[in-house]
Amino acid sequence: MRIVPLIALCASSLLLTASPQRVTASCTEAEVLVLELTQALSPPDSLTAHVNADLVAIRTFDPFFERIHVSPDWDPSALLIELTPEAMQEFLAGTYHGLDELNAQYGPVEMRPLTFGNWIKVTLSQCYSPPQLAILYGGAQGVVFSGPDYNIGDGSDIGIQGLGLYTFRLAWGDCPSGCMYKHFWVFRVEGASVELLEDYGDQVAVRETSWGEIKARFLGSK
């Protein structure tokens, strides 16, 4: 493991109170990372503020990391719900009330039917963990299944292994199919001090190579 010297950053009030970057209208990057770390239904404010300050510190340490953002496996603002045929008919008629109590507690929400089967999409306005919230919605009257709206493909992301320990992943090259190349940076943050613990993976310079050049490299020039 390669460790670089600890670099102390100036903990100005501007750094610690910078506006959080958003993943969706309902969740910031820090909130999503806290949800992933704690597996809680909603992100505690104190942890969210801590994680946001850590992200700001890393991006102040090296603005290169402004280009890498949190990209969870699921859409933080949505649930997909399958209703029984009877409940779906009621939903389309405007007479279904099986989710009213949950929507009042965790809303406001928007609900709309999807174009296949007896499925509806619930769009959240507050930041909750879709995997955890789906458990609650799954027990409602008329619900067959409830789950997150999972994203397709792969891409750059930020992971959290513990409070103050983060992995930034830059990914590129046919990411709808899983990304051909990935590079990782592991950081430890204590207050406003940032330490780069690891730096490994594919050469970032390859990212500037065109897709045509990559195909020629693997398939041979024609």
Summary of the structure (lengths in Angstrom):
residues: 222
radius of gyration: 21.1
end to end distance: 41.5
largest distance: 64.6
contacts: 633
relative contact order: 0.17
helix: 35%
strand: 30%
